[in-house]
Amino acid sequence: MQTSEMTAKMAEGKGFIAALDQSGGSTPKALKGYGIEEGAWNTEEEMFGLIHDMRSRIISSPVFTGDKVIGAILFERTMDGQVDGVPTPQALIAKGVVPFIKIDKGLEDEANGVQLMKPMPTLDALLERSKALGVYGTKERSVINSANEEGISAVVKQQFEVGKQVLSHGMMPIIEPEVNIKSETRAQCDEILLREILKNLDELPEGKRVMLKLSLPVKPGTFDPLVSHPKVLRVVALSGGYKRPEACAELAKNKGIIASFSRALLEDLRAQMSDAEFNEALGSAIDEIYKGSTQKTEAAAAA
């Protein structure tokens, strides 16, 4: 796929984005969910080897194709690795799946009800290397825990600053200011976040577009103005801790928004499964998330 084909697939493709980007801090939890306990490795290298094996098994599965999975977000080490002897981004492209890379280096401590991203001093070098490997875009995550206008404004401003840096390299940023689904002020967070994103979109240069990865809103349809915005290529949703059935049900209530799920995609997969069992479980998850992304409920259609 050429860049223009990837852009078209992201803009109009039916399906969802698989988030295969658990990083160092969340890797042990991801492996435990996959049926591998912490005592199974002795070094960090061995740990990352095990998580790469899991991701390779997913990507090489016959049910993981660009027909329903239109994109995949990779951790840097996964991007640098190989699947069946082929660099991971190229293995994805060969299956019709658009590759992205997670670029943030984790979160700062909470201040003003939010967690900003840590500094990324080597980002330009990473973007150059990623693009050379065929990666189409990036994803960077911040977290909003409470409805603090100053904090949310700072999160969105930082996200767009990083997004502009990504755009300067000819890559597509996925901007992810996640609202914590356990927040007691979620609905207010959604409203403030919408205002701040619209403000920053208006300040983007003409002809530039970004993607957005957002928590599913308390009120379905809240993010409709973003879905239809000329400077937004696509709005995708994170599962945010919801189990897959609930995440897909909430997703289906929001027209124009597709999934970018991680835990909700992987929750039924186990290292001990036979290939047939693994492919069946992965195929069922893909079908369910695809349905939530493409078949919207009547309430969403009428909104």
N, C-alpha and C positions, 0 to 999 in steps of 0.2 A: 504493500500500500504506500502510495505517495502521501505527502503531508496534506494535500488537498482532499484526498480520499478519506484520510483519517478525520479531517475536519467535518466532512459531510457525514461520516458515520456517527461522530459525536453529536452533531446537530440534529440528525433525523433518524438515526438507527433505532430499530426496535430491540430492546433488551436492557441490560444493566451493566454496571461496572463492578468487577470483583475486586475487593480490597485485600490484597495479599501482602500487606506492608507492616505487620507487627515488627517493632524494632526491639532493641536490646532489652529494655525494661519489661516489655510485655511478652517477650518470647517464652519464658518459662510457663506462664499462664496459658499461652496458646498451645504449647506442647502438652501440658497436662490435659487440656481439653481434647487433645488428639490421642490421649491414652499413653503418653510418655511421661513418667514421673521424673522429678529433678535429679534423682540419683543415677539416671541413665547416662549422664555425661560427666566428664571430669574437668573439661576446660571450656572456655567460651567458644573456641573454634569448633569443638565437638557439638556444642549446643546449636550453633548457627548451621552446622552441617545437617543436623536433624531437621531443623525447620526448613532448610532448603530442600531436603528430600521430600518433605510434605508438600511444599509448593510445586516441586517438579512433578510429583505424582498427580496433583490437581491439573497442572497445565498440560501434561501429556495424556490425560484421560480422554477417551474418545467422545465423552459427553461435554467436554469443555471446548466449545467452538464459538466462532464469531456470529453464529446464527442467533444466539441468545445472550452470550457474554460479549458485549461490544468493546469493553475496555478492561484493563487490569492495572491496579496500582501496586508497584513493587517497592520493597525495602532496598536500600542501596546495595547491600551484599547480594541480594537476589538478582538485581540487575547485572551485577558483575559476574554472576555465576552462569552455569549452562544447564540446559534441559536437553537430554539425549544428545549431548555433544555439540549443541548449538547455543550461542549466546542467548540468554533468556528473552531479551526484547525481540530478537529475530524469531525465536520459537513462537512467541505470541503473534507476531505479525503474520507468520506462515499460517496460523489458524484463523486469521481475520480478526484478531483481538488487538486493539490499540493500546500500546504501553505507556504508562505514566510512572513517575517515581515520587516517593515521599521525600521531601527535602528538609522538613523541620528537624531540629535537634532536640526536641522535647520542650517542656513548658517551664516558665518561671514560677516562683511561688505566687500564691494568690494575692492580689492587691485590687482594691475597688471592685471586688466581686468577680474578677476575671483572672485568667492566667494567660499572659502574653507568651509568644514564642521566644525561646532563647536566641541569642545572636547566631548568625550564620556567616562567619567571616570567610569561609571557603566556598560560598555558594556559586560564584561565577565559574570557578574551576569545575564544580560538580555539574553545572548546567552544560558546559562545553562538552564534558565527557559523556553525559547522558545523551545529548543530541547526536554525538558521533556514533553512539550505539543504536540509534534509531528510535529513541524515546520521544514521544510526541509532546508530553506535558508533565506537569508536576502537581503535587498536592501538599498543602501545609496546614497544620491544625493548631487552633487556639481553643480555649474553653471559657464559656460564660456560665457562671454559677448563680448570679443574682442580677436583678434588674437595676443595675447601677449605670446611669447614662454616661458618666465620664469613663467608666471602665469599658463599656461596650463600644463607645466611640474610639477608644484607644486600640481595642482589638481589631476593629474593622480598618482603621487607618493603617495599622501595621500590616495587616493582611494585604491590602491594596498596594502598599509600598513594595512588598516582596513580589506581589503579582506583576507590577510594572518591571521589576528587575528580570523576572522570567520572560515577560513579553519582549524585552530588549534582546533576548537570545533567540527570538523566533519560536518560542515554545508557548504552550497553552497552560496557564495556571488554573488549578482548581483551588479556589479560596474556601477554607473550611473554618468558620467561626462556630464551633459546636456549642449548642445550648444543652447544658446538663439536664437530662430528662427527670432527674430527681429534685431539680430546683423548685422551691416553693413559689417562685415568681415566674414560672415558665412563660405564661401567656404574655406578661409584660415584657419579658426578655425578647420574645418573638417580635413584638411591635416595635420596640426600640431598635432591634437588629435590622428590621426591614427598612426603617427610616435611614439608618446609617449606611446601609448598603446602597440604597437608592442615591443618597448624596454622593457617595464615592464613585458610583457608576457614572453619574453626570459629569464628574471631573476627569473621567478617562478620555484620552484623545479620540477623536472621530476615527472610526475604522478599526478600533481595538475592541476585542471581546475577551471575556473571562468565563470560566465555569464556576459554579457555586456548589458546595457540598454543605447541606444544612440538616439540622435535626428536624424530624417530622414535627410540624407545628401542633400546638394544642387545638387550635381552630383550623380545620381543613380549609384550604384555599387562601390562607394568610399570605403565602408567597406567590400568588398568581401574578402580581405586578413584576416579579423577577422573572418568572417563566416567560412572559411576553416581552421582556425588555430587549431592545435591539442590541445592547452591548453584552448580553448574556447568551453564550452559545448553548448551554444546557444547565438545568438545575438537577442535582442528584441529592439523594438523602442517605444519611447514615442510619444504622439500626440503633445505635446509642445505648445498647444494653437490653433492648427488647428481644424476646425470643422471636424466632422467625415467623410463626403464625400471626402474632400481634403486629410485628413490624410490617409484614406484607399487607395486613388489613388496614393499618394506618396509611401506608403508602398508596393503596388503591383509592383512598379518599381525596388524594391531591393530584389533580389533573396536570399533565405535562412534566411531572417529576418522576425520575427513574431511580432505582436503587444503586447505592454503592456500599454494599454490605460486606462486613468482615465476619464477625462472630456468627451472625445469623446465617451466613453461607456455610460456615465450617462446622457448625455445632454437632452434626450427626456423624462426622468423619472420624475414624479411628485407625491408628497405625496397624492394628492387628487384623483388620478386615482383609479378606481376599480381594483380588482385583475386581471380581464380579460384584461383591458386596459394596466395595468402595465406589465403583462407578454407578451403581444403583442409587446409593445414598446421595452422591453428588448430583446425579441427574435429577432426583426428586427435589433437592434444594434449588437447583437452577430453574426447574420448571415453576416452582412456587414463587420464586422471586421475579422471574420473567412475567408471570401472570400479574403480580402486584404492580409491576412497572408499566405494563401495556394494557391491562384491562381495568379500567377505572369504574368505581361504583357509580350508581345513578346520581347520588348526591354530588359527586365530583363533576360529572358530566353536565349537570344542571347549573353548577356554580358560575 
